[in-house]
Amino acid sequence: MDDHEITISTINLVPLQNSESCKKIDKVHSLHGDRWNLVKLLFLYILQGVPLGFSDAFPILLKSNKFSYYEQAIFSVSTWPFTFKILWAPLVDSIYCPSVERRKMWLVPVHILLGTCLLVCSFYINDWLLNTGESNNVIPLTVVWLIINCLAATQDIVVDGWACSMLKKHNIHYSSMCNATGNSLGSFLGYAVPLLLGSETFCNKWLRFNDKPGGVITIKGYLYFWGIVYIVAAACVSKFKRETQPSAEQKGLGVLNTYKLLWDIVKLPNVQILGAIFLTAKLGFATIDTVTNMEFMEAGVSENNIVIIGILVFLVKLIVPVTITKITNSVKSMDVYMQCVPYRLLHGLAFSLLLYYTPTLLRIGGIVRACYYTMLGCTFITHQIFSFIMYVIYLSFVSKVSDPNFGGTYMTLLCTFANISLAITRTGSLWLVDVLTFKQCTTISQNHCAASTLIKSCRAAGGKCNTIIDGFYAEVIISSILGIIWFYIIKKPLLKLNLSDRKNWLVYKG
């Protein structure tokens, strides 16, 4: 239910709608010869989404074990590799062995290393999720998951580049469906499955006739299972999938020239404007996208109910890419993107009101509780609809404007803009919740409960820490104001970029 890391960039590398060649492509609709490639591409995107699902599941587990927002902010750093993958994307694009094949040379070792890291993680995960009152357990978990996400980000670069040549030109736009659907399914497998099937409460209530301790699966066993899956996938990719040869332009690049190419892309005026817009794009949505789940858990909503709502959100993620395929391939796609912004900002107010009344409504119970969960689920779903529409449209847009000769590097750069915005605001919003929250001990007025030692001293004195100002509400107000300002500043420039001629996005014109 968080915002979406742009880990996969649908490679719709076809001319914009105002070009002649696009009209020719639009006339062809046959999937003949590409059906099996779509299945393979979907499988790779599913594997890409699984680590992201785990990255979303761990904050829920950490919150259940009473880890602080500061510790949550530390763990959020583990998702930063997707932000900075542009630093090594040129290496992945330019270094390869022709006898091994360009993409497989990277993808096979990455899958083996991913599997190995997940196996190692499975042996220590139970210790790392214990809350000892220090940050010692969060740090090794963050380091290991940082390595895993580095590998997953490298896989992202490889799959992005491979998708350029895996599908025929007239079927390229179907990669957006594979991208969004595969990534969502992978995220679901990494997020909802371990949280629900690993929950004793959920399994005893819904899956068992007699109560038993523990869930159907364990986090340890589930990580071990996926470790094996990645190693087997590496063997399958190595044996059963062949690649097309790289183009003459790609063969002649080399490492240094690829970095020079990256700089040449950055110097394009259109790219600079797009970068400025999306480096600030998450300011208005950061708090709701990052902190909402944890705040509702703190207010009394159970972990299981949060995950069940997440399943409904997952269904939305499956449906949206299919239903908006025509929009993503339309010249007016960015108009739809901008129309979603105000509705998404309004959800900040909706979530704040629901959160404020959550403790009261849950205490009443009965039909009131049922109505509350219905409203909460509907709010999460409508928020996700607007969020995911914006996500898919952006993916499709940057795919269409990228120079197809340098797909991996170009796509990674354009996605980096949004990822930097997401990474910084995600970590910042988690950290700011504690900073903007003001508490006071009921027995010691000078004690503001700003640290675990002060909280313990307050309890030792027979008091408790009362919240004077909740940092979540303060953050929602600040982020909403920033989002409104951002919307009115970038609206005209973004729509103008959408109508810009295809040649203005080419690296080397001629």
ABEGO torsion letter per residue (X at the ends): XBBBBBABBBBBBBBBAABAAAAAAAABABABGAAAAAAAAAAAAAAAAAAAAAAAAAAAAAAAAGBBAAAAAAAAAAAAAAAAAAAAAAAAAABBBAAAEAAAAAAAAAAAAAAAAAAAAAAAAAAAABBAGBAAAAAAAAAAAAAAAAAAAAAAAAAAAAAAAABBAAAAAAAAAAAAAAAAAAAAAAAAAAAAAABAAAAAAAABABBBBEBABBAAAAAAAAAAAAAAAAAAAAAABBBBBBBAAAAAAEAAAAAAAAAAAAABAAAAAAAAAAAAAAAAAAAAAAAAAAAAAAAGBBAAAAAAAAAAAAAAAAAAAAAAAAAAABAAAAAAAAAAAAAAAAAAAAAAAAAAAAAAAAAAEEAAAAAAAAAAAAAAAAAAAAAAAAAAAAAAAAAAABBAAAAAAAAAAAAAAAAAAAAAAAAAAAAAAAAABBBBBAABAABAGABAAAAAAAAAAGBBBBBABBAAAAAAAAAAAAAAAAAAAAAAAAAAAAABBAAAABABBX
